[in-house]
């Protein structure tokens, strides 16, 4: 497959700038991947496609307030700092992106907060925009993290930030209700639609659930700059799957129940951890798995996915699961029918 095969025209007004007033009130397109049949539903209708003892797999990563602003020593220049990942809690080392990068060199200090209570020193260049910062903070680690995060804002993607200001409420809007393991810098968007009411209805209905943790990184939004997709390299992302959650999924699979992946990050995690017999195994480490058509999935029978942007790796994975022709046709229909795209947009359910 080539990058150009994932282009399509997406009007700017099709990108959702805000989520639905209530999480579970978005529209839902259902794609039957065996036939290409398309149905137009509301998200609340999804239970009718599943049975008791089917199992949903969620990504319980928690988004951190990763974007903050500091001032460069001496010049006072305003610098945007995007926290990518914590490298060493004891040494207060963070891998970050800085903008404008040309103004930041090794040895520079940055001051954060109105009282400049948090200071960071640049100790390494990692990429053209990337830097390693050492925060000069003597207090307990928990206290440091609390103060650091208080300075940050929700890491909304640029497609949204360019259209509206970031609001304090956005961190909650950009967070799944079941999020608990912090480390993501973007939300596993398909999980955003699950309200407390829907989770309770699933429980009453007899739907089981399992969790993986994959800390979603910025590689989900990186521009793919190679036409030959076999040459694209994703950044590695940290992920965990426990023995307990593996057993829940494997037992359901062995009993003939449907396994449902809630989002592309879940698909990448379970495909990283699966064997050739259709089972997943406990995992603690990193994955840079990049899935695009053709690809044979071994675990999920159905998946939820937000409507993804042109040429994105999430679109590539979605077409690999739904079938390239059927999925791209569904996207044409979605644009025509006014579905909303992006992390705050509507959802697609792909079933057999």
MARTIMAR-870355 format. One record per residue (C-alpha): residue number from 1; residue in three letters; x, y, z. Coordinates in pm, 1 decimal. Example, Ala and Ser with C-alpha at 12.3 -4.5 7.8 and 13.67 -1.06 7.14 Angstrom:
<atoms>
<atom resi="1" resn="ala" u="1230.0" v="-450.0" w="780.0"/>
<atom resi="2" resn="ser" u="1367.0" v="-106.0" w="714.0"/>
</atoms>
This chain:
<atoms>
<atom resi="1" resn="unk" u="0.0" v="0.0" w="0.0"/>
<atom resi="2" resn="unk" u="105.6" v="356.3" w="-72.5"/>
<atom resi="3" resn="unk" u="52.4" v="672.8" w="131.6"/>
<atom resi="4" resn="unk" u="-139.7" v="832.1" w="-154.6"/>
<atom resi="5" resn="unk" u="-405.5" v="560.5" w="-128.4"/>
<atom resi="6" resn="unk" u="-515.5" v="710.7" w="204.8"/>
<atom resi="7" resn="unk" u="-589.8" v="1059.8" w="79.4"/>
<atom resi="8" resn="unk" u="-942.9" v="1191.7" w="70.3"/>
<atom resi="9" resn="unk" u="-1102.3" v="1534.2" w="74.9"/>
<atom resi="10" resn="unk" u="-1211.8" v="1634.7" w="422.6"/>
<atom resi="11" resn="unk" u="-1379.2" v="1974.8" w="458.2"/>
<atom resi="12" resn="unk" u="-1254.9" v="2168.4" w="760.9"/>
<atom resi="13" resn="unk" u="-1605.5" v="2188.5" w="904.9"/>
<atom resi="14" resn="unk" u="-1608.3" v="1808.5" w="936.1"/>
<atom resi="15" resn="unk" u="-1344.6" v="1819.6" w="1211.9"/>
<atom resi="16" resn="unk" u="-1512.4" v="1829.3" w="1553.4"/>
<atom resi="17" resn="unk" u="-1381.3" v="2110.6" w="1771.4"/>
<atom resi="18" resn="unk" u="-1582.9" v="2002.3" w="2075.4"/>
<atom resi="19" resn="unk" u="-1719.1" v="1666.9" w="2191.9"/>
<atom resi="20" resn="unk" u="-2091.9" v="1595.7" w="2198.7"/>
<atom resi="21" resn="unk" u="-2265.8" v="1756.7" w="2500.3"/>
<atom resi="22" resn="unk" u="-2296.3" v="1407.1" w="2647.5"/>
<atom resi="23" resn="unk" u="-2026.1" v="1150.8" w="2576.3"/>
<atom resi="24" resn="unk" u="-2258.5" v="882.8" w="2441.7"/>
<atom resi="25" resn="unk" u="-2470.3" v="1103.1" w="2215.1"/>
<atom resi="26" resn="unk" u="-2251.3" v="1101.6" w="1907.1"/>
<atom resi="27" resn="unk" u="-2346.2" v="943.2" w="1577.0"/>
<atom resi="28" resn="unk" u="-2225.5" v="594.1" w="1490.0"/>
<atom resi="29" resn="unk" u="-2172.3" v="438.6" w="1150.7"/>
<atom resi="30" resn="unk" u="-2176.4" v="59.4" w="1148.1"/>
<atom resi="31" resn="unk" u="-1968.0" v="-107.2" w="876.2"/>
<atom resi="32" resn="unk" u="-2020.8" v="-477.2" w="806.5"/>
<atom resi="33" resn="unk" u="-1680.0" v="-568.8" w="675.1"/>
<atom resi="34" resn="unk" u="-1785.0" v="-893.8" w="505.8"/>
<atom resi="35" resn="unk" u="-2046.2" v="-728.8" w="286.0"/>
<atom resi="36" resn="unk" u="-1960.0" v="-359.1" w="293.5"/>
<atom resi="37" resn="unk" u="-2310.1" v="-279.6" w="422.1"/>
<atom resi="38" resn="unk" u="-2337.9" v="51.6" w="607.3"/>
<atom resi="39" resn="unk" u="-2587.1" v="146.4" w="878.8"/>
<atom resi="40" resn="unk" u="-2641.3" v="486.4" w="1038.0"/>
<atom resi="41" resn="unk" u="-2704.8" v="470.3" w="1410.7"/>
<atom resi="42" resn="unk" u="-2640.8" v="652.8" w="1735.9"/>
<atom resi="43" resn="unk" u="-2359.6" v="535.7" w="1962.5"/>
<atom resi="44" resn="unk" u="-2611.8" v="428.4" w="2227.4"/>
<atom resi="45" resn="unk" u="-2733.3" v="160.5" w="1984.5"/>
<atom resi="46" resn="unk" u="-2413.1" v="-44.0" w="1990.6"/>
<atom resi="47" resn="unk" u="-2530.8" v="-302.3" w="2244.1"/>
<atom resi="48" resn="unk" u="-2770.5" v="-450.1" w="1987.9"/>
<atom resi="49" resn="unk" u="-2467.4" v="-585.9" w="1798.3"/>
<atom resi="50" resn="unk" u="-2333.2" v="-786.6" w="2090.7"/>
<atom resi="51" resn="unk" u="-2432.5" v="-1061.9" w="2329.8"/>
<atom resi="52" resn="unk" u="-2378.0" v="-1157.7" w="2690.1"/>
<atom resi="53" resn="unk" u="-2019.7" v="-1260.9" w="2767.9"/>
<atom resi="54" resn="unk" u="-1873.4" v="-1076.1" w="2471.7"/>
<atom resi="55" resn="unk" u="-1572.9" v="-879.0" w="2594.1"/>
<atom resi="56" resn="unk" u="-1466.0" v="-520.3" w="2526.3"/>
<atom resi="57" resn="unk" u="-1099.3" v="-425.9" w="2559.4"/>
<atom resi="58" resn="unk" u="-1030.0" v="-67.2" w="2669.0"/>
<atom resi="59" resn="unk" u="-709.8" v="135.3" w="2691.1"/>
<atom resi="60" resn="unk" u="-690.8" v="278.0" w="3044.6"/>
<atom resi="61" resn="unk" u="-401.4" v="516.7" w="2980.6"/>
<atom resi="62" resn="unk" u="-442.1" v="862.2" w="3135.0"/>
<atom resi="63" resn="unk" u="-364.7" v="1180.4" w="2944.5"/>
<atom resi="64" resn="unk" u="-130.4" v="1423.5" w="3118.2"/>
<atom resi="65" resn="unk" u="-152.2" v="1805.7" w="3078.2"/>
<atom resi="66" resn="unk" u="147.3" v="1786.5" w="2850.0"/>
<atom resi="67" resn="unk" u="162.1" v="2134.0" w="2695.3"/>
<atom resi="68" resn="unk" u="309.4" v="2414.0" w="2904.5"/>
<atom resi="69" resn="unk" u="481.7" v="2745.7" w="2846.7"/>
<atom resi="70" resn="unk" u="802.1" v="2879.0" w="2995.7"/>
<atom resi="71" resn="unk" u="1035.5" v="3173.3" w="2956.1"/>
<atom resi="72" resn="unk" u="1395.0" v="3149.3" w="2847.0"/>
<atom resi="73" resn="unk" u="1655.4" v="3288.7" w="3083.8"/>
<atom resi="74" resn="unk" u="1791.3" v="3638.8" w="3009.2"/>
<atom resi="75" resn="unk" u="1578.7" v="3702.0" w="2696.6"/>
<atom resi="76" resn="unk" u="1242.4" v="3605.8" w="2850.2"/>
<atom resi="77" resn="unk" u="1136.9" v="3451.4" w="2516.2"/>
<atom resi="78" resn="unk" u="816.2" v="3249.0" w="2546.3"/>
<atom resi="79" resn="unk" u="882.8" v="2881.7" w="2475.3"/>
<atom resi="80" resn="unk" u="623.5" v="2609.0" w="2431.1"/>
<atom resi="81" resn="unk" u="729.0" v="2283.8" w="2597.0"/>
<atom resi="82" resn="unk" u="547.7" v="1961.0" w="2520.4"/>
<atom resi="83" resn="unk" u="612.7" v="1680.1" w="2768.6"/>
<atom resi="84" resn="unk" u="655.0" v="1355.1" w="2578.6"/>
<atom resi="85" resn="unk" u="762.6" v="1114.7" w="2851.5"/>
<atom resi="86" resn="unk" u="934.6" v="1104.5" w="3187.1"/>
<atom resi="87" resn="unk" u="1278.2" v="948.9" w="3145.7"/>
<atom resi="88" resn="unk" u="1400.4" v="933.0" w="3505.7"/>
<atom resi="89" resn="unk" u="1177.3" v="1025.2" w="3803.0"/>
<atom resi="90" resn="unk" u="1469.6" v="1049.8" w="4046.6"/>
<atom resi="91" resn="unk" u="1667.0" v="1290.1" w="3828.4"/>
<atom resi="92" resn="unk" u="1354.7" v="1476.8" w="3705.9"/>
<atom resi="93" resn="unk" u="1450.7" v="1407.8" w="3344.0"/>
<atom resi="94" resn="unk" u="1188.2" v="1452.9" w="3070.0"/>
<atom resi="95" resn="unk" u="1189.8" v="1401.9" w="2696.1"/>
<atom resi="96" resn="unk" u="1017.7" v="1709.8" w="2550.6"/>
<atom resi="97" resn="unk" u="952.4" v="1901.9" w="2230.6"/>
<atom resi="98" resn="unk" u="1024.7" v="2274.0" w="2227.5"/>
<atom resi="99" resn="unk" u="894.5" v="2546.8" w="2000.0"/>
<atom resi="100" resn="unk" u="1059.3" v="2755.5" w="1865.0"/>
<atom resi="101" resn="unk" u="1341.7" v="2502.9" w="1874.4"/>
<atom resi="102" resn="unk" u="1601.2" v="2732.2" w="1716.3"/>
<atom resi="103" resn="unk" u="1609.2" v="2941.7" w="2034.5"/>
<atom resi="104" resn="unk" u="1684.7" v="2654.7" w="2272.6"/>
<atom resi="105" resn="unk" u="2032.2" v="2509.6" w="2314.6"/>
<atom resi="106" resn="unk" u="2205.7" v="2282.8" w="2562.3"/>
<atom resi="107" resn="unk" u="2270.2" v="2470.1" w="2885.9"/>
<atom resi="108" resn="unk" u="1976.1" v="2709.3" w="2851.2"/>
<atom resi="109" resn="unk" u="1741.0" v="2741.8" w="3147.1"/>
<atom resi="110" resn="unk" u="1363.1" v="2775.7" w="3124.5"/>
<atom resi="111" resn="unk" u="1141.1" v="2922.8" w="3396.7"/>
<atom resi="112" resn="unk" u="778.9" v="2814.6" w="3448.4"/>
<atom resi="113" resn="unk" u="490.9" v="2966.6" w="3642.0"/>
<atom resi="114" resn="unk" u="413.8" v="3324.5" w="3736.4"/>
<atom resi="115" resn="unk" u="654.9" v="3299.0" w="4027.4"/>
<atom resi="116" resn="unk" u="906.9" v="3100.4" w="3818.1"/>
<atom resi="117" resn="unk" u="897.2" v="2833.7" w="4088.3"/>
<atom resi="118" resn="unk" u="991.3" v="2555.9" w="3849.9"/>
<atom resi="119" resn="unk" u="1318.3" v="2575.6" w="3658.5"/>
<atom resi="120" resn="unk" u="1446.4" v="2337.2" w="3391.8"/>
<atom resi="121" resn="unk" u="1785.3" v="2306.7" w="3226.6"/>
<atom resi="122" resn="unk" u="1837.1" v="2176.2" w="2872.7"/>
<atom resi="123" resn="unk" u="2090.2" v="1894.3" w="2891.5"/>
<atom resi="124" resn="unk" u="2059.1" v="1720.5" w="2552.9"/>
<atom resi="125" resn="unk" u="1931.8" v="1752.0" w="2196.0"/>
<atom resi="126" resn="unk" u="1741.2" v="1444.7" w="2080.6"/>
<atom resi="127" resn="unk" u="1585.7" v="1556.6" w="1747.9"/>
<atom resi="128" resn="unk" u="1542.4" v="1884.3" w="1559.5"/>
<atom resi="129" resn="unk" u="1266.2" v="1985.2" w="1802.7"/>
<atom resi="130" resn="unk" u="1336.1" v="1739.5" w="2081.6"/>
<atom resi="131" resn="unk" u="1526.8" v="1813.3" w="2397.8"/>
<atom resi="132" resn="unk" u="1598.5" v="1649.1" w="2731.1"/>
<atom resi="133" resn="unk" u="1512.1" v="1872.8" w="3024.3"/>
<atom resi="134" resn="unk" u="1629.2" v="1830.4" w="3382.5"/>
<atom resi="135" resn="unk" u="1390.4" v="2001.4" w="3620.0"/>
<atom resi="136" resn="unk" u="1571.4" v="2159.1" w="3914.4"/>
<atom resi="137" resn="unk" u="1332.9" v="2073.5" w="4195.2"/>
<atom resi="138" resn="unk" u="1433.1" v="1949.4" w="4539.0"/>
<atom resi="139" resn="unk" u="1094.1" v="1849.9" w="4680.1"/>
<atom resi="140" resn="unk" u="926.2" v="1506.7" w="4674.6"/>
<atom resi="141" resn="unk" u="850.5" v="1361.5" w="4332.0"/>
<atom resi="142" resn="unk" u="473.2" v="1361.1" w="4384.3"/>
<atom resi="143" resn="unk" u="483.5" v="1727.6" w="4483.0"/>
<atom resi="144" resn="unk" u="693.7" v="1809.3" w="4177.6"/>
<atom resi="145" resn="unk" u="456.8" v="1629.5" w="3940.4"/>
<atom resi="146" resn="unk" u="155.8" v="1801.8" w="4094.3"/>
<atom resi="147" resn="unk" u="312.1" v="2145.8" w="4047.4"/>
<atom resi="148" resn="unk" u="435.5" v="2064.6" w="3697.7"/>
<atom resi="149" resn="unk" u="95.9" v="1938.8" w="3582.9"/>
<atom resi="150" resn="unk" u="-76.1" v="2242.5" w="3734.9"/>
<atom resi="151" resn="unk" u="115.9" v="2451.6" w="3481.6"/>
<atom resi="152" resn="unk" u="10.3" v="2242.2" w="3183.4"/>
<atom resi="153" resn="unk" u="-293.5" v="2228.7" w="2959.8"/>
<atom resi="154" resn="unk" u="-472.2" v="1954.4" w="2769.3"/>
<atom resi="155" resn="unk" u="-258.9" v="1838.5" w="2473.9"/>
<atom resi="156" resn="unk" u="-529.3" v="1888.0" w="2212.4"/>
<atom resi="157" resn="unk" u="-408.6" v="1820.7" w="1857.4"/>
<atom resi="158" resn="unk" u="-317.4" v="2117.7" w="1640.6"/>
<atom resi="159" resn="unk" u="-619.9" v="2067.0" w="1414.7"/>
<atom resi="160" resn="unk" u="-835.3" v="2174.8" w="1710.4"/>
<atom resi="161" resn="unk" u="-601.1" v="2430.1" w="1871.9"/>
<atom resi="162" resn="unk" u="-577.7" v="2626.6" w="1548.2"/>
<atom resi="163" resn="unk" u="-955.3" v="2675.4" w="1548.7"/>
<atom resi="164" resn="unk" u="-1025.1" v="2755.5" w="1914.2"/>
<atom resi="165" resn="unk" u="-844.1" v="2827.7" w="2241.9"/>
<atom resi="166" resn="unk" u="-771.5" v="2545.9" w="2483.2"/>
<atom resi="167" resn="unk" u="-1002.4" v="2558.2" w="2786.1"/>
<atom resi="168" resn="unk" u="-943.1" v="2427.6" w="3140.8"/>
<atom resi="169" resn="unk" u="-1230.9" v="2181.6" w="3091.1"/>
<atom resi="170" resn="unk" u="-1054.7" v="2024.0" w="2793.4"/>
<atom resi="171" resn="unk" u="-842.4" v="1792.9" w="3008.0"/>
<atom resi="172" resn="unk" u="-1158.2" v="1619.6" w="3136.3"/>
<atom resi="173" resn="unk" u="-1311.8" v="1621.3" w="2789.0"/>
<atom resi="174" resn="unk" u="-995.1" v="1458.9" w="2652.1"/>
<atom resi="175" resn="unk" u="-992.7" v="1185.6" w="2917.4"/>
<atom resi="176" resn="unk" u="-1167.8" v="847.8" w="2919.7"/>
<atom resi="177" resn="unk" u="-1377.6" v="788.6" w="3231.3"/>
<atom resi="178" resn="unk" u="-1184.5" v="469.1" w="3307.8"/>
<atom resi="179" resn="unk" u="-839.0" v="628.1" w="3260.5"/>
<atom resi="180" resn="unk" u="-606.4" v="552.5" w="3551.3"/>
<atom resi="181" resn="unk" u="-245.3" v="493.1" w="3439.0"/>
<atom resi="182" resn="unk" u="-91.6" v="828.2" w="3350.4"/>
<atom resi="183" resn="unk" u="147.5" v="864.6" w="3061.1"/>
<atom resi="184" resn="unk" u="-45.1" v="944.7" w="2741.9"/>
<atom resi="185" resn="unk" u="-8.1" v="1270.7" w="2551.3"/>
<atom resi="186" resn="unk" u="-318.2" v="1210.2" w="2341.5"/>
<atom resi="187" resn="unk" u="-642.0" v="1032.6" w="2419.4"/>
<atom resi="188" resn="unk" u="-742.6" v="684.8" w="2298.6"/>
<atom resi="189" resn="unk" u="-1032.6" v="862.7" w="2129.8"/>
<atom resi="190" resn="unk" u="-1274.3" v="573.7" w="2073.9"/>
<atom resi="191" resn="unk" u="-1296.4" v="529.7" w="2451.2"/>
<atom resi="192" resn="unk" u="-1411.8" v="889.7" w="2501.2"/>
<atom resi="193" resn="unk" u="-1768.4" v="798.5" w="2401.1"/>
<atom resi="194" resn="unk" u="-1827.5" v="558.0" w="2690.3"/>
<atom resi="195" resn="unk" u="-2027.5" v="738.0" w="2959.6"/>
<atom resi="196" resn="unk" u="-2090.6" v="607.2" w="3309.6"/>
<atom resi="197" resn="unk" u="-2445.4" v="523.3" w="3202.5"/>
<atom resi="198" resn="unk" u="-2323.5" v="320.8" w="2904.3"/>
<atom resi="199" resn="unk" u="-2065.4" v="136.2" w="3110.6"/>
<atom resi="200" resn="unk" u="-2339.5" v="48.0" w="3359.3"/>
<atom resi="201" resn="unk" u="-2570.9" v="-67.3" w="3080.9"/>
<atom resi="202" resn="unk" u="-2293.6" v="-291.6" w="2949.1"/>
<atom resi="203" resn="unk" u="-2252.4" v="-440.9" w="3295.6"/>
<atom resi="204" resn="unk" u="-2625.9" v="-508.1" w="3327.0"/>
<atom resi="205" resn="unk" u="-2632.6" v="-653.1" w="2974.9"/>
<atom resi="206" resn="unk" u="-2357.2" v="-898.5" w="3070.0"/>
<atom resi="207" resn="unk" u="-2076.9" v="-755.8" w="2858.2"/>
<atom resi="208" resn="unk" u="-1735.6" v="-826.7" w="3007.9"/>
<atom resi="209" resn="unk" u="-1441.8" v="-587.7" w="2993.8"/>
<atom resi="210" resn="unk" u="-1064.7" v="-606.5" w="2998.1"/>
<atom resi="211" resn="unk" u="-798.6" v="-336.7" w="2999.5"/>
<atom resi="212" resn="unk" u="-462.6" v="-277.4" w="2840.8"/>
<atom resi="213" resn="unk" u="-239.4" v="23.8" w="2894.1"/>
<atom resi="214" resn="unk" u="-73.7" v="182.3" w="2594.1"/>
<atom resi="215" resn="unk" u="54.1" v="534.1" w="2650.9"/>
<atom resi="216" resn="unk" u="-50.2" v="705.4" w="2328.6"/>
<atom resi="217" resn="unk" u="227.9" v="921.7" w="2191.0"/>
<atom resi="218" resn="unk" u="254.0" v="1189.2" w="1926.5"/>
<atom resi="219" resn="unk" u="348.1" v="932.6" w="1661.5"/>
<atom resi="220" resn="unk" u="-25.7" v="883.0" w="1615.8"/>
<atom resi="221" resn="unk" u="-33.2" v="1232.5" w="1462.3"/>
<atom resi="222" resn="unk" u="308.7" v="1236.0" w="1295.2"/>
<atom resi="223" resn="unk" u="310.2" v="1304.9" w="924.3"/>
<atom resi="224" resn="unk" u="391.4" v="995.6" w="723.5"/>
<atom resi="225" resn="unk" u="654.4" v="1129.8" w="485.8"/>
<atom resi="226" resn="unk" u="722.0" v="815.7" w="280.7"/>
<atom resi="227" resn="unk" u="505.8" v="693.1" w="-5.5"/>
<atom resi="228" resn="unk" u="613.3" v="332.3" w="55.4"/>
<atom resi="229" resn="unk" u="448.3" v="247.2" w="388.5"/>
<atom resi="230" resn="unk" u="686.8" v="-40.7" w="453.6"/>
<atom resi="231" resn="unk" u="952.8" v="224.2" w="516.8"/>
<atom resi="232" resn="unk" u="754.9" v="421.2" w="778.2"/>
<atom resi="233" resn="unk" u="887.1" v="390.5" w="1134.1"/>
<atom resi="234" resn="unk" u="671.6" v="470.3" w="1435.7"/>
<atom resi="235" resn="unk" u="807.3" v="592.6" w="1766.6"/>
<atom resi="236" resn="unk" u="793.4" v="332.8" w="2038.9"/>
<atom resi="237" resn="unk" u="516.6" v="361.2" w="2298.3"/>
<atom resi="238" resn="unk" u="510.4" v="205.9" w="2642.7"/>
<atom resi="239" resn="unk" u="247.5" v="-62.5" w="2700.0"/>
<atom resi="240" resn="unk" u="136.7" v="-311.2" w="2965.0"/>
<atom resi="241" resn="unk" u="-101.8" v="-605.5" w="2968.8"/>
<atom resi="242" resn="unk" u="-149.7" v="-804.7" w="3288.4"/>
<atom resi="243" resn="unk" u="-193.3" v="-1180.2" w="3320.6"/>
<atom resi="244" resn="unk" u="-540.4" v="-1122.2" w="3463.2"/>
<atom resi="245" resn="unk" u="-656.8" v="-927.0" w="3159.8"/>
<atom resi="246" resn="unk" u="-498.3" v="-1176.9" w="2922.0"/>
<atom resi="247" resn="unk" u="-697.4" v="-1456.0" w="3084.5"/>
<atom resi="248" resn="unk" u="-1023.5" v="-1261.3" w="3050.1"/>
<atom resi="249" resn="unk" u="-965.9" v="-1210.2" w="2678.0"/>
<atom resi="250" resn="unk" u="-832.8" v="-1559.2" w="2606.2"/>
<atom resi="251" resn="unk" u="-1114.9" v="-1732.2" w="2793.5"/>
<atom resi="252" resn="unk" u="-1374.8" v="-1529.1" w="2604.6"/>
<atom resi="253" resn="unk" u="-1205.2" v="-1606.3" w="2274.7"/>
<atom resi="254" resn="unk" u="-1186.0" v="-1978.2" w="2350.4"/>
<atom resi="255" resn="unk" u="-1554.9" v="-1984.3" w="2447.5"/>
<atom resi="256" resn="unk" u="-1655.6" v="-1835.7" w="2113.1"/>
<atom resi="257" resn="unk" u="-1752.8" v="-1491.8" w="2240.1"/>
<atom resi="258" resn="unk" u="-1674.1" v="-1176.1" w="2046.6"/>
<atom resi="259" resn="unk" u="-1366.1" v="-976.1" w="2135.9"/>
<atom resi="260" resn="unk" u="-1412.3" v="-603.8" w="2073.2"/>
<atom resi="261" resn="unk" u="-1119.9" v="-363.1" w="2044.1"/>
<atom resi="262" resn="unk" u="-1212.3" v="-12.4" w="2158.1"/>
<atom resi="263" resn="unk" u="-981.4" v="191.8" w="1939.3"/>
<atom resi="264" resn="unk" u="-672.0" v="158.9" w="1726.0"/>
<atom resi="265" resn="unk" u="-435.2" v="167.1" w="2024.6"/>
<atom resi="266" resn="unk" u="-603.3" v="-141.3" w="2167.7"/>
<atom resi="267" resn="unk" u="-561.4" v="-317.0" w="1832.7"/>
<atom resi="268" resn="unk" u="-192.6" v="-232.1" w="1824.4"/>
<atom resi="269" resn="unk" u="-143.0" v="-352.5" w="2181.5"/>
<atom resi="270" resn="unk" u="-318.1" v="-686.6" w="2148.1"/>
<atom resi="271" resn="unk" u="-155.9" v="-754.1" w="1811.3"/>
<atom resi="272" resn="unk" u="182.2" v="-683.1" w="1970.7"/>
<atom resi="273" resn="unk" u="111.3" v="-930.4" w="2250.7"/>
<atom resi="274" resn="unk" u="-60.5" v="-1212.4" w="2059.2"/>
<atom resi="275" resn="unk" u="71.3" v="-1549.6" w="1951.8"/>
<atom resi="276" resn="unk" u="-12.9" v="-1753.6" w="1643.5"/>
<atom resi="277" resn="unk" u="-282.7" v="-1948.1" w="1832.9"/>
<atom resi="278" resn="unk" u="-505.9" v="-1643.9" w="1885.8"/>
<atom resi="279" resn="unk" u="-410.5" v="-1578.6" w="2249.4"/>
<atom resi="280" resn="unk" u="-252.2" v="-1272.4" w="2407.7"/>
<atom resi="281" resn="unk" u="20.1" v="-1285.9" w="2668.0"/>
<atom resi="282" resn="unk" u="127.2" v="-1056.9" w="2951.1"/>
<atom resi="283" resn="unk" u="344.3" v="-776.9" w="2826.1"/>
<atom resi="284" resn="unk" u="553.5" v="-502.0" w="2980.7"/>
<atom resi="285" resn="unk" u="765.7" v="-297.9" w="2747.5"/>
<atom resi="286" resn="unk" u="748.3" v="-96.2" w="2427.9"/>
<atom resi="287" resn="unk" u="582.3" v="-133.3" w="2091.4"/>
<atom resi="288" resn="unk" u="628.1" v="43.1" w="1760.4"/>
<atom resi="289" resn="unk" u="389.2" v="-182.3" w="1573.7"/>
<atom resi="290" resn="unk" u="260.3" v="-18.4" w="1257.2"/>
<atom resi="291" resn="unk" u="-43.5" v="-184.9" w="1099.4"/>
<atom resi="292" resn="unk" u="-160.8" v="-115.7" w="746.7"/>
<atom resi="293" resn="unk" u="-331.7" v="-326.7" w="475.5"/>
<atom resi="294" resn="unk" u="-303.6" v="-608.8" w="409.1"/>
<atom resi="295" resn="unk" u="-287.5" v="-742.9" w="764.1"/>
<atom resi="296" resn="unk" u="-442.5" v="-1048.3" w="927.6"/>
<atom resi="297" resn="unk" u="-574.1" v="-971.1" w="1275.2"/>
<atom resi="298" resn="unk" u="-575.2" v="-1253.9" w="1525.1"/>
<atom resi="299" resn="unk" u="-773.6" v="-1137.4" w="1828.4"/>
<atom resi="300" resn="unk" u="-1051.4" v="-881.0" w="1773.8"/>
<atom resi="301" resn="unk" u="-1379.2" v="-968.4" w="1601.8"/>
<atom resi="302" resn="unk" u="-1504.5" v="-608.9" w="1603.9"/>
<atom resi="303" resn="unk" u="-1363.4" v="-264.8" w="1672.1"/>
<atom resi="304" resn="unk" u="-1464.4" v="91.7" w="1745.8"/>
<atom resi="305" resn="unk" u="-1274.0" v="377.0" w="1587.2"/>
<atom resi="306" resn="unk" u="-1330.4" v="748.3" w="1556.3"/>
<atom resi="307" resn="unk" u="-1329.3" v="884.2" w="1203.8"/>
<atom resi="308" resn="unk" u="-963.0" v="939.1" w="1130.9"/>
<atom resi="309" resn="unk" u="-785.7" v="1207.9" w="932.0"/>
<atom resi="310" resn="unk" u="-647.5" v="1155.9" w="579.5"/>
<atom resi="311" resn="unk" u="-312.2" v="977.2" w="559.1"/>
<atom resi="312" resn="unk" u="-308.0" v="905.1" w="934.1"/>
<atom resi="313" resn="unk" u="-172.6" v="579.9" w="1072.8"/>
<atom resi="314" resn="unk" u="-505.0" v="531.1" w="1253.8"/>
<atom resi="315" resn="unk" u="-685.1" v="535.8" w="918.9"/>
<atom resi="316" resn="unk" u="-440.2" v="278.7" w="784.2"/>
<atom resi="317" resn="unk" u="-505.4" v="43.1" w="1074.0"/>
<atom resi="318" resn="unk" u="-881.6" v="93.3" w="1044.3"/>
<atom resi="319" resn="unk" u="-876.8" v="5.3" w="674.6"/>
<atom resi="320" resn="unk" u="-664.1" v="-300.4" w="750.7"/>
<atom resi="321" resn="unk" u="-938.1" v="-426.7" w="983.9"/>
<atom resi="322" resn="unk" u="-1244.2" v="-316.9" w="788.2"/>
<atom resi="323" resn="unk" u="-1100.9" v="-389.8" w="445.3"/>
<atom resi="324" resn="unk" u="-946.6" v="-114.9" w="236.4"/>
<atom resi="325" resn="unk" u="-1221.5" v="-77.4" w="-24.8"/>
<atom resi="326" resn="unk" u="-1510.9" v="-108.2" w="221.7"/>
<atom resi="327" resn="unk" u="-1359.0" v="133.4" w="473.1"/>
<atom resi="328" resn="unk" u="-1258.5" v="400.5" w="222.7"/>
<atom resi="329" resn="unk" u="-1606.9" v="383.3" w="71.3"/>
<atom resi="330" resn="unk" u="-1753.5" v="422.7" w="420.6"/>
<atom resi="331" resn="unk" u="-1538.0" v="732.0" w="470.0"/>
<atom resi="332" resn="unk" u="-1673.6" v="885.3" w="148.9"/>
<atom resi="333" resn="unk" u="-2023.7" v="823.1" w="280.9"/>
<atom resi="334" resn="unk" u="-1925.3" v="971.3" w="618.2"/>
<atom resi="335" resn="unk" u="-1808.9" v="1296.5" w="456.6"/>
<atom resi="336" resn="unk" u="-2122.7" v="1315.5" w="244.9"/>
<atom resi="337" resn="unk" u="-2352.2" v="1244.9" w="541.3"/>
<atom resi="338" resn="unk" u="-2189.0" v="1503.2" w="767.0"/>
<atom resi="339" resn="unk" u="-2014.2" v="1278.1" w="1020.6"/>
<atom resi="340" resn="unk" u="-1762.9" v="1454.7" w="1242.6"/>
<atom resi="341" resn="unk" u="-1395.6" v="1355.4" w="1232.4"/>
<atom resi="342" resn="unk" u="-1109.0" v="1363.9" w="1480.4"/>
<atom resi="343" resn="unk" u="-1077.1" v="1279.0" w="1852.7"/>
<atom resi="344" resn="unk" u="-1395.3" v="1471.2" w="1944.5"/>
<atom resi="345" resn="unk" u="-1588.4" v="1338.6" w="1645.6"/>
<atom resi="346" resn="unk" u="-1828.1" v="1055.3" w="1572.1"/>
<atom resi="347" resn="unk" u="-1751.8" v="684.2" w="1584.6"/>
<atom resi="348" resn="unk" u="-1743.1" v="388.5" w="1348.3"/>
<atom resi="349" resn="unk" u="-1820.1" v="34.0" w="1460.8"/>
<atom resi="350" resn="unk" u="-1677.4" v="-238.1" w="1236.6"/>
<atom resi="351" resn="unk" u="-1838.6" v="-580.2" w="1267.4"/>
<atom resi="352" resn="unk" u="-1839.6" v="-894.7" w="1054.4"/>
</atoms>
